[in-house]
Amino acid sequence: METFLITYEFVFRSGKKYVYHIRMNKRTISLISEWKGPLPAWTRLEHFQCAVCPLTKEKDPYCPIAANIAGLVNDFREIHSTENVRINVYTSERTYMKVAPVQKGLSSIFGMIMATSNCPVMDFLKPMARYHLPFSTGEETIVRSISIYLLTQYIHARKKGQPDLSLENLERAYSMVQRVNRGICSRIATAIQEGQGQGDAANNAIVILDTFSQLLQIAVEEKMDSLIPLIEGVSI
């Protein structure tokens, strides 16, 4: 099985370091879990199961996203979102580095894991995960999301399908993503309470992701008016 690897490294001022290897199947763009040991109760599917979740506890006893972020949530349960860290991200092509509040790095790695955990609601984000851009801004996320979606529609058209050039289905998909984000936030809040943690970094990281999905919905609703200046005057 061919795989590709993205490594996140969080380096704290104290010298403490957390390293996470995100390994994915190159063909399916699915995360290969490296979790060892029993999963915590808050990862069970029925625990704050998202309203839009199509899974059943009989076939999937654990939420695939919760199961894959359990280690991260445990590691950061005592850490506050505004604490500055150095975040290094290593891929086979290049290295990224940013000094930023820990929530910024967590939102980036959470986005990767959530898109590749085989959650049916999030599966459409797998192509973005394959070409992951750490620390992306709201505008970068909008451009990447819409570009990849339109590429998908072009491929559908080549296969004699009906392309969605109005982006109606993309808007609907991100509306469902927001509901998943809220469900994951509820799970994380429970996990931190049960573990007697005081940190808010993990929860705030999901809030950042939710903000990005809201920005994208607004951009689609406004017919991408904010992006028009980027391509005005460009002819092909």
Buried (B, 14 or more C-beta within 10 A) or exposed (E): EEEBEBBBBBBBEEEEEBEBEBBBBEEEBBBBBEEEEEBBEBBBBEBBBBEBBEBEEEEBBBBBBBBBBBBBBBBBBEBBBEBEBBBBBBBEEEEBEBEEBBBBBBBBBBBBBBBBBBBBBBBBBBBBBBEBBBBBEBEEBBBBBBEBBBEBBEEEEEEEEEEBEEBEEBBEBBEBBBBBBBBBBBBBBBBBEEBEBEBBBBBBBBBBBBBBBBBBBEBBEEEBEEBEEEEEEEEE
